[in-house]
Amino acid sequence: MNSLSMWVCPKCSNNKYDVDQFRATGGLLSKIFDVQNKHFTTVTCTQCTFTEMYKTRSSNLENVFDFFAGG
């Protein structure tokens, strides 16, 4: 993530951070079939733990795999 190379925490001005990802369900059918079709990247300040979330794109192939693999 090159756009994060100059990231500064808006709460404490720290410039050190951790990047992680998580996935979530998006609608009724997604919840019923446990398909996690929403993908997010998080950036967390290592000092104050303030966290920003960024929505990322997921491919249809990933969604199909999630369906058959059980999420």
N, C-alpha and C positions, 0 to 999 in steps of 0.2 A: 504494500500500500504506500506508494510514493506520496500521496496527498497527506499522509500522516507524519511525514518526516519533520514537519515544523509544528506539530500539534502542541498546544499549550492548554492546560486545564483552565476553563473559564472561572472556576471557583477559587483555586489556590495558586495559579500560575506555574505549577510544576510542569515540566516537559517530559517526564518519564511516564510511560503508560504500558498497559497490557492489552493485547487484542485477542478476542475470542469470538466464537460464533454460537448461535443457538437457533433452533427451529421450532415452529409452533403450527398448530392447526388454524385454518382460516375460516371455515364455514360449517354449517350443520352436517353436510355429507362428509367433509373432511374429518370432523369430530367423530362421526359414527364409524367411519372406516379407519380411523387413526392414521390419516395421511397428513404428515407435517409439511404443508406446502408453502409456508411462509419462512423465509430465511433472513436472519439478521446478523450483522457484525457489531460487536460491542467494543468500545474503547474505554478502558477504566484507568483513571489516575492512580498511580501507585502510592501517592501520599494521602489523599483525602477520600479515595474510592469513588469519586464522582464518575458516573458512567453515561456515555452517550451511545445511542443505538442507531444503526444505519441499516435500512432495508436493502437486501441484496437479491439479485434475481436467482431463480431456480429453474432448471431445465425440466421439460416434460418427462424426460427419461428418469431423472431423479425422483419425480413424483410417482411414476409407475413403479420404480424399484421400492419406494417407501410403502406403496400399497401392498405389494407382494411380500415384502420383508416384515410387514407389521409395524412400520413406523421407525 
